[in-house]
Amino acid sequence: MYRTAAILIALVGCISVEGCADCYRYHPQQVFCDADFVVRLLVTSTKFNVRIPNYDNDFYNLLHAELVKDLKPGRVEIGDTLEFYNPTSICGTWFDQNTEYLVTGSLIETSNGTKYLLHGNCGFSAEWEDLSSKQQKGFEFKYGRMCGCQVIGVKSDMTIRVTELDGGAGYEGARSYWTPHRCYYNPYKTERYHREDCEEEFGFCKPDDDGICKWQMTSDYESCFSERETFVLALEGSPAFTDISQCEVLRNRRQRRKCRKRVKQNARNLEMEVNAETEE
């Protein structure tokens, strides 16, 4: 029987925030596939700044929780009541008692052979109610069936357009920093533009009939992708925008004015190119 351990980062403790900066951001589907355990649980108590016996000299938080559901059964042995540790770190998230969470993590083994479940600084966790219905469905039923596809994690703001990546024009529908195909994931750029993260909220990466991994084109995902793409193209004055009415998707008056100015300039540039070709 494993002595279960693991989870939840508190905003107290003494671990450097440099460790947080080294974390990759992974799509929930990839988080599920890589994790040793994935559970829904209810935190009941917390004891701060303790050590894991025979493991290392770092301080952890010791938490107790009631298991709501083991979402990845068979990987590790988990009882109805969990005792688990998590690193103390100011880069983490505070977990309230009597609140239900989705938590993932890894199985560790101490020098004397005792096994624990550990949710580290880079682990994924969220209040269950804060997850979208698609994410809840993913963790409960779908992600586990799609682990043959890999969604590459990212570490910092991705500023290159998808058409500049390997594959170039082969990224169908790619006009800005995302693509509905090939499971490209760019959460930091989404946050930079304060848009809804379509891939994280609605995306399932699965192989098509040819075995190529692509985002599943659900209506929610397509709608979200289209709205985000339109917003960014308007904000950046893309040549794809040819009508000033398209600028109205921007909420900021100054941004709309700049967008209209760019669209008019794009139209003038196009007219000049056409005239030059005619003269030749």
LOFI-30801 format. One record per residue (C-alpha): z, y, x; residue in one letter. Coordinates in Angstrom, 3 decimals, padded with zeros to 6 digits. Example, Ala and Ser with C-alpha at 12.3 -4.5 7.8 and 13.67 -1.06 7.14 Angstrom:
<atoms>
{zz 007.800&yy -004.500&xx 012.300&aa A} $
{zz 007.140&yy -001.060&xx 013.670&aa S} $
</atoms>
This chain:
<atoms>
{zz 000.000&yy 000.000&xx 000.000&aa M} $
{zz -000.979&yy 003.317&xx 001.489&aa Y} $
{zz 001.577&yy 006.038&xx 001.538&aa R} $
{zz -000.684&yy 008.666&xx 000.017&aa T} $
{zz -000.673&yy 012.069&xx 001.552&aa A} $
{zz -002.813&yy 015.066&xx 001.610&aa A} $
{zz -004.038&yy 018.095&xx -000.049&aa I} $
{zz -003.762&yy 021.683&xx -000.809&aa L} $
{zz -003.783&yy 024.705&xx 001.382&aa I} $
{zz -001.046&yy 027.310&xx 000.855&aa A} $
{zz -001.081&yy 030.928&xx 001.890&aa L} $
{zz 001.870&yy 030.430&xx 004.209&aa V} $
{zz 002.193&yy 028.934&xx 007.652&aa G} $
{zz 001.195&yy 029.455&xx 011.236&aa C} $
{zz -002.256&yy 027.925&xx 011.810&aa I} $
{zz -004.867&yy 030.362&xx 013.181&aa S} $
{zz -007.565&yy 031.603&xx 010.798&aa V} $
{zz -010.145&yy 030.780&xx 013.480&aa E} $
{zz -010.195&yy 027.243&xx 012.104&aa G} $
{zz -011.368&yy 028.594&xx 008.750&aa C} $
{zz -014.311&yy 030.396&xx 010.329&aa A} $
{zz -015.468&yy 027.088&xx 011.794&aa D} $
{zz -015.766&yy 025.453&xx 008.384&aa C} $
{zz -019.128&yy 024.619&xx 006.877&aa Y} $
{zz -019.776&yy 025.321&xx 003.222&aa R} $
{zz -021.025&yy 022.188&xx 001.475&aa Y} $
{zz -022.458&yy 021.693&xx -001.975&aa H} $
{zz -020.011&yy 019.868&xx -004.314&aa P} $
{zz -022.340&yy 016.857&xx -004.431&aa Q} $
{zz -022.215&yy 016.506&xx -000.642&aa Q} $
{zz -018.455&yy 017.102&xx -000.698&aa V} $
{zz -018.083&yy 014.166&xx -003.073&aa F} $
{zz -020.303&yy 011.891&xx -001.004&aa C} $
{zz -018.570&yy 012.667&xx 002.306&aa D} $
{zz -014.970&yy 012.526&xx 001.049&aa A} $
{zz -012.689&yy 009.508&xx 001.415&aa D} $
{zz -010.968&yy 010.439&xx -001.823&aa F} $
{zz -011.762&yy 012.607&xx -004.845&aa V} $
{zz -009.039&yy 013.028&xx -007.471&aa V} $
{zz -007.975&yy 015.058&xx -010.447&aa R} $
{zz -004.255&yy 015.693&xx -010.248&aa L} $
{zz -001.363&yy 017.749&xx -011.530&aa L} $
{zz 000.884&yy 019.294&xx -008.843&aa V} $
{zz 004.573&yy 018.854&xx -009.678&aa T} $
{zz 006.450&yy 020.064&xx -006.571&aa S} $
{zz 005.945&yy 021.482&xx -003.061&aa T} $
{zz 007.977&yy 021.420&xx 000.151&aa K} $
{zz 006.798&yy 023.804&xx 002.848&aa F} $
{zz 006.533&yy 023.520&xx 006.641&aa N} $
{zz 007.197&yy 019.850&xx 007.316&aa V} $
{zz 005.587&yy 017.488&xx 009.830&aa R} $
{zz 003.652&yy 014.287&xx 009.179&aa I} $
{zz 005.652&yy 011.556&xx 010.946&aa P} $
{zz 003.967&yy 010.134&xx 014.071&aa N} $
{zz 000.838&yy 012.264&xx 013.590&aa Y} $
{zz 000.881&yy 015.593&xx 015.466&aa D} $
{zz 003.057&yy 018.647&xx 016.010&aa N} $
{zz 001.499&yy 020.833&xx 013.318&aa D} $
{zz 003.297&yy 021.930&xx 010.182&aa F} $
{zz 002.118&yy 020.892&xx 006.734&aa Y} $
{zz 003.060&yy 021.344&xx 003.116&aa N} $
{zz 004.349&yy 018.247&xx 001.355&aa L} $
{zz 003.330&yy 018.079&xx -002.273&aa L} $
{zz 003.952&yy 015.682&xx -005.133&aa H} $
{zz 001.481&yy 015.272&xx -007.977&aa A} $
{zz 000.653&yy 013.144&xx -010.951&aa E} $
{zz -002.740&yy 011.466&xx -010.811&aa L} $
{zz -004.969&yy 012.414&xx -013.740&aa V} $
{zz -008.003&yy 010.427&xx -012.584&aa K} $
{zz -009.277&yy 008.789&xx -009.403&aa D} $
{zz -012.912&yy 009.922&xx -009.327&aa L} $
{zz -013.925&yy 007.784&xx -006.342&aa K} $
{zz -012.065&yy 004.506&xx -006.938&aa P} $
{zz -012.136&yy 001.698&xx -004.439&aa G} $
{zz -012.214&yy 003.868&xx -001.322&aa R} $
{zz -008.445&yy 004.230&xx -000.884&aa V} $
{zz -005.430&yy 002.934&xx -002.771&aa E} $
{zz -003.933&yy 005.641&xx -004.984&aa I} $
{zz -000.982&yy 005.295&xx -007.317&aa G} $
{zz -000.112&yy 007.147&xx -010.498&aa D} $
{zz 002.235&yy 009.440&xx -008.528&aa T} $
{zz 000.992&yy 010.972&xx -005.284&aa L} $
{zz 002.840&yy 012.325&xx -002.263&aa E} $
{zz 000.521&yy 014.253&xx -000.020&aa F} $
{zz 000.323&yy 016.810&xx 002.775&aa Y} $
{zz -001.915&yy 019.780&xx 003.526&aa N} $
{zz -002.030&yy 022.156&xx 006.492&aa P} $
{zz -000.181&yy 025.452&xx 006.154&aa T} $
{zz -002.781&yy 028.174&xx 006.602&aa S} $
{zz -003.432&yy 031.718&xx 005.423&aa I} $
{zz -007.102&yy 030.825&xx 004.921&aa C} $
{zz -006.302&yy 028.349&xx 002.206&aa G} $
{zz -005.738&yy 028.488&xx -001.518&aa T} $
{zz -002.437&yy 028.623&xx -003.328&aa W} $
{zz -001.873&yy 025.726&xx -005.684&aa F} $
{zz 000.381&yy 026.351&xx -008.665&aa D} $
{zz 002.654&yy 023.733&xx -010.109&aa Q} $
{zz 001.789&yy 022.214&xx -013.479&aa N} $
{zz -001.886&yy 023.048&xx -012.958&aa T} $
{zz -004.699&yy 020.495&xx -012.831&aa E} $
{zz -006.912&yy 020.489&xx -009.745&aa Y} $
{zz -009.928&yy 018.688&xx -008.371&aa L} $
{zz -009.117&yy 017.783&xx -004.761&aa V} $
{zz -011.068&yy 015.954&xx -002.037&aa T} $
{zz -010.048&yy 014.843&xx 001.418&aa G} $
{zz -009.923&yy 012.197&xx 004.110&aa S} $
{zz -007.826&yy 009.189&xx 005.004&aa L} $
{zz -005.873&yy 009.535&xx 008.274&aa I} $
{zz -003.818&yy 007.003&xx 010.189&aa E} $
{zz -000.754&yy 007.837&xx 012.297&aa T} $
{zz 000.224&yy 006.291&xx 015.624&aa S} $
{zz 002.393&yy 003.698&xx 013.894&aa N} $
{zz -000.375&yy 002.655&xx 011.501&aa G} $
{zz 000.813&yy 004.535&xx 008.400&aa T} $
{zz -002.059&yy 005.890&xx 006.324&aa K} $
{zz -002.156&yy 009.197&xx 004.480&aa Y} $
{zz -004.609&yy 011.173&xx 002.388&aa L} $
{zz -005.194&yy 014.575&xx 003.941&aa L} $
{zz -006.838&yy 017.649&xx 002.469&aa H} $
{zz -007.654&yy 019.756&xx 005.528&aa G} $
{zz -008.424&yy 023.422&xx 006.122&aa N} $
{zz -012.101&yy 022.839&xx 005.356&aa C} $
{zz -011.488&yy 020.658&xx 002.313&aa G} $
{zz -012.786&yy 021.328&xx -001.189&aa F} $
{zz -010.430&yy 021.974&xx -004.089&aa S} $
{zz -010.550&yy 023.924&xx -007.331&aa A} $
{zz -008.764&yy 024.234&xx -010.628&aa E} $
{zz -010.416&yy 021.725&xx -012.926&aa W} $
{zz -010.971&yy 024.303&xx -015.658&aa E} $
{zz -012.681&yy 026.637&xx -013.175&aa D} $
{zz -015.433&yy 024.120&xx -012.491&aa L} $
{zz -018.572&yy 024.444&xx -014.589&aa S} $
{zz -019.303&yy 021.702&xx -017.091&aa S} $
{zz -022.125&yy 020.531&xx -014.814&aa K} $
{zz -019.746&yy 020.302&xx -011.850&aa Q} $
{zz -017.169&yy 018.399&xx -013.882&aa Q} $
{zz -019.875&yy 015.997&xx -015.018&aa K} $
{zz -021.045&yy 015.698&xx -011.416&aa G} $
{zz -017.648&yy 014.788&xx -010.014&aa F} $
{zz -016.911&yy 012.379&xx -012.841&aa E} $
{zz -020.253&yy 010.636&xx -013.270&aa F} $
{zz -023.304&yy 011.897&xx -011.368&aa K} $
{zz -022.633&yy 012.861&xx -007.729&aa Y} $
{zz -021.747&yy 009.311&xx -006.754&aa G} $
{zz -025.182&yy 008.075&xx -007.869&aa R} $
{zz -027.008&yy 010.637&xx -005.719&aa M} $
{zz -025.464&yy 010.129&xx -002.286&aa C} $
{zz -028.824&yy 008.949&xx -000.966&aa G} $
{zz -029.810&yy 012.614&xx -000.842&aa C} $
{zz -028.195&yy 015.018&xx 001.596&aa Q} $
{zz -027.557&yy 018.700&xx 000.946&aa V} $
{zz -027.131&yy 020.313&xx 004.359&aa I} $
{zz -024.041&yy 022.510&xx 004.696&aa G} $
{zz -024.196&yy 026.073&xx 005.976&aa V} $
{zz -021.800&yy 028.128&xx 008.083&aa K} $
{zz -022.865&yy 031.751&xx 007.709&aa S} $
{zz -025.106&yy 034.113&xx 005.762&aa D} $
{zz -028.636&yy 032.717&xx 005.719&aa M} $
{zz -030.959&yy 035.701&xx 006.008&aa T} $
{zz -034.317&yy 033.983&xx 006.447&aa I} $
{zz -036.622&yy 033.404&xx 003.549&aa R} $
{zz -037.322&yy 029.846&xx 002.525&aa V} $
{zz -041.024&yy 030.250&xx 003.365&aa T} $
{zz -039.984&yy 030.815&xx 007.007&aa E} $
{zz -038.260&yy 027.434&xx 007.226&aa L} $
{zz -039.865&yy 024.231&xx 008.405&aa D} $
{zz -042.245&yy 023.336&xx 005.625&aa G} $
{zz -043.277&yy 026.916&xx 004.948&aa G} $
{zz -045.618&yy 027.157&xx 002.001&aa A} $
{zz -044.682&yy 023.592&xx 001.075&aa G} $
{zz -041.544&yy 024.970&xx -000.554&aa Y} $
{zz -042.901&yy 025.278&xx -004.056&aa E} $
{zz -041.656&yy 028.317&xx -005.960&aa G} $
{zz -040.043&yy 029.870&xx -002.875&aa A} $
{zz -040.379&yy 033.645&xx -002.834&aa R} $
{zz -037.009&yy 034.753&xx -001.503&aa S} $
{zz -033.998&yy 032.938&xx -000.031&aa Y} $
{zz -033.859&yy 029.889&xx -002.286&aa W} $
{zz -036.138&yy 027.193&xx -003.568&aa T} $
{zz -035.883&yy 024.932&xx -006.612&aa P} $
{zz -037.108&yy 022.047&xx -004.442&aa H} $
{zz -035.979&yy 020.088&xx -001.381&aa R} $
{zz -032.311&yy 020.804&xx -002.099&aa C} $
{zz -032.092&yy 023.919&xx 000.074&aa Y} $
{zz -028.588&yy 025.417&xx -000.242&aa Y} $
{zz -027.792&yy 029.059&xx 000.491&aa N} $
{zz -024.440&yy 030.025&xx -001.096&aa P} $
{zz -023.626&yy 032.897&xx 001.245&aa Y} $
{zz -026.808&yy 034.785&xx 000.387&aa K} $
{zz -026.088&yy 034.237&xx -003.310&aa T} $
{zz -022.637&yy 035.776&xx -002.838&aa E} $
{zz -024.085&yy 038.665&xx -000.830&aa R} $
{zz -026.150&yy 039.625&xx -003.855&aa Y} $
{zz -023.276&yy 038.943&xx -006.288&aa H} $
{zz -025.343&yy 036.464&xx -008.244&aa R} $
{zz -024.430&yy 033.176&xx -009.883&aa E} $
{zz -024.701&yy 030.240&xx -007.478&aa D} $
{zz -027.317&yy 028.207&xx -009.330&aa C} $
{zz -027.176&yy 025.222&xx -006.991&aa E} $
{zz -023.395&yy 024.982&xx -006.997&aa E} $
{zz -022.956&yy 025.628&xx -010.708&aa E} $
{zz -025.864&yy 023.624&xx -012.106&aa F} $
{zz -027.548&yy 021.701&xx -009.272&aa G} $
{zz -027.893&yy 017.943&xx -008.813&aa F} $
{zz -029.893&yy 016.832&xx -005.776&aa C} $
{zz -031.764&yy 013.609&xx -006.555&aa K} $
{zz -034.932&yy 011.836&xx -005.400&aa P} $
{zz -038.115&yy 012.204&xx -007.430&aa D} $
{zz -040.596&yy 009.415&xx -008.149&aa D} $
{zz -041.902&yy 009.723&xx -004.579&aa D} $
{zz -038.411&yy 009.472&xx -003.106&aa G} $
{zz -038.264&yy 013.156&xx -002.100&aa I} $
{zz -034.879&yy 014.777&xx -002.729&aa C} $
{zz -035.117&yy 017.798&xx -005.025&aa K} $
{zz -032.868&yy 019.795&xx -007.319&aa W} $
{zz -032.923&yy 018.340&xx -010.809&aa Q} $
{zz -034.746&yy 020.880&xx -012.944&aa M} $
{zz -032.335&yy 021.230&xx -015.843&aa T} $
{zz -032.792&yy 024.154&xx -018.221&aa S} $
{zz -029.550&yy 025.765&xx -016.989&aa D} $
{zz -030.654&yy 025.550&xx -013.367&aa Y} $
{zz -034.174&yy 026.856&xx -014.034&aa E} $
{zz -032.845&yy 029.801&xx -016.040&aa S} $
{zz -030.261&yy 030.703&xx -013.388&aa C} $
{zz -032.809&yy 030.371&xx -010.576&aa F} $
{zz -035.334&yy 032.580&xx -012.349&aa S} $
{zz -032.784&yy 035.319&xx -013.078&aa E} $
{zz -031.504&yy 035.360&xx -009.496&aa R} $
{zz -035.019&yy 035.336&xx -008.033&aa E} $
{zz -036.110&yy 038.204&xx -010.266&aa T} $
{zz -033.068&yy 040.271&xx -009.347&aa F} $
{zz -033.513&yy 039.833&xx -005.579&aa V} $
{zz -037.249&yy 040.475&xx -005.658&aa L} $
{zz -036.608&yy 043.691&xx -007.577&aa A} $
{zz -033.822&yy 044.760&xx -005.238&aa L} $
{zz -035.923&yy 044.203&xx -002.133&aa E} $
{zz -039.082&yy 045.728&xx -003.565&aa G} $
{zz -041.143&yy 042.586&xx -003.222&aa S} $
{zz -044.953&yy 042.933&xx -003.351&aa P} $
{zz -044.722&yy 040.326&xx -006.109&aa A} $
{zz -043.443&yy 043.118&xx -008.354&aa F} $
{zz -046.343&yy 045.142&xx -009.745&aa T} $
{zz -044.776&yy 046.805&xx -012.796&aa D} $
{zz -041.920&yy 049.308&xx -012.664&aa I} $
{zz -040.468&yy 047.762&xx -015.835&aa S} $
{zz -039.483&yy 044.768&xx -013.715&aa Q} $
{zz -036.967&yy 047.000&xx -011.939&aa C} $
{zz -034.816&yy 047.169&xx -015.069&aa E} $
{zz -033.109&yy 043.901&xx -014.109&aa V} $
{zz -031.080&yy 045.959&xx -011.619&aa L} $
{zz -027.831&yy 047.357&xx -012.996&aa R} $
{zz -027.378&yy 050.180&xx -010.510&aa N} $
{zz -029.295&yy 053.392&xx -011.304&aa R} $
{zz -029.930&yy 054.150&xx -007.633&aa R} $
{zz -031.249&yy 050.649&xx -007.047&aa Q} $
{zz -033.591&yy 050.921&xx -010.036&aa R} $
{zz -034.927&yy 054.240&xx -008.743&aa R} $
{zz -035.590&yy 052.803&xx -005.277&aa K} $
{zz -037.219&yy 049.755&xx -006.835&aa C} $
{zz -039.601&yy 051.868&xx -008.923&aa R} $
{zz -040.494&yy 053.863&xx -005.826&aa K} $
{zz -041.279&yy 050.674&xx -003.872&aa R} $
{zz -043.357&yy 049.220&xx -006.711&aa V} $
{zz -045.453&yy 052.384&xx -006.874&aa K} $
{zz -045.882&yy 052.306&xx -003.098&aa Q} $
{zz -046.889&yy 048.651&xx -003.232&aa N} $
{zz -049.493&yy 049.509&xx -005.861&aa A} $
{zz -050.880&yy 052.320&xx -003.679&aa R} $
{zz -051.023&yy 050.034&xx -000.655&aa N} $
{zz -052.877&yy 047.394&xx -002.657&aa L} $
{zz -055.342&yy 049.976&xx -003.954&aa E} $
{zz -055.996&yy 051.190&xx -000.401&aa M} $
{zz -056.640&yy 047.610&xx 000.753&aa E} $
{zz -059.070&yy 046.999&xx -002.087&aa V} $
{zz -060.932&yy 050.270&xx -001.388&aa N} $
{zz -061.132&yy 049.440&xx 002.321&aa A} $
{zz -062.618&yy 046.030&xx 001.575&aa E} $
{zz -065.123&yy 047.619&xx -000.838&aa T} $
{zz -066.266&yy 050.127&xx 001.773&aa E} $
{zz -066.840&yy 047.359&xx 004.278&aa E} $
</atoms>
